[in-house]
């Protein structure tokens, strides 16, 4: 019996990971990641990098980020404090859900993470006054191989729950998709 369960989401390869919580008078304990369990469940994931973000300001958005070519990365996202609206966009060449997006509402302590496969863009909007996220990445950050999409791109038509605020200068400059955008190879 594993402490992790996968719930398939509408885009192929995108999963909600449910963490079994063990509690007693001292509090609770949850396993957030287990490479062996994910492999047994059919979604192998090897951690190459771990990042932590702290974002302030309700409505603040980070994203939409992805890595190109020989550096694609899968991500496992867990909300440690506050709550976010976490968005994944399918950028995989030839995918039947190419350029479709899906969002999950993640809250600290909700016992869930979002498992995003390689070939997806990722971003999130803070729904609380501040939020902290833990990111597990399957690939090293490759600065020369990064890409980004505009959070306002009408072709994606992401329905952000709040007005988008506090984009970084870099994120604000991400381009809209062009007809020549063929996606990425996962």
Secondary structure, 3 states (H helix, E strand, C coil): CCCEEEEECCCCCCEEEEECEEEECCEEEECCCCHHHHHHCCCCCCCCEEEEEEEECCCEEEEEEEECHHHCCCEEEEEEECEEEEEEEECECCCCCCCCEEEEEEECCCCEEEEECCCEEEEEEECCCEEEEEEEECCCCCHHHEEECCCCCCCCCCCCCCCCECCCHHHHCCCCCCCCCCCECC
